[in-house]
Amino acid sequence: MLLIFSTVFTSCDCYQNVSGTVLDAATKQAIDSVYVHKKNRDSNAAYTNKEGNFKIVSISGGPFGCPPMTVVLSKAGYETVSVTIGNAEHETIFLKKKN
């Protein structure tokens, strides 16, 4: 019984794959080197490339499917934002410059 129980719950792990493009809210231009990490977990992090793109992959558990991932985006001179992205989805995110 313990073997069945542990097999069911370990098989509930999923690979969260989220990606996005980060643009300047005013100019709509891609922003390079934005630090993006899974909320409350700096080990799952990436930086945007020259086109403003990032991708984060993480293992997440849950008996009811793969949950969305909340990521935090930060870069000097811009406001830090948190965005929730559905699993296997790509989101366009606009950052505003600080006043």
Secondary structure, 3 states (H helix, E strand, C coil): CHHHHHHHHHCCCEEEEEEEEEEECCCCCECCCCEEEECCEEEEEEECCCCCEEEEEEEECCCCCCCCEEEEEECCCECCEEEEECCCCEEEEEECECC
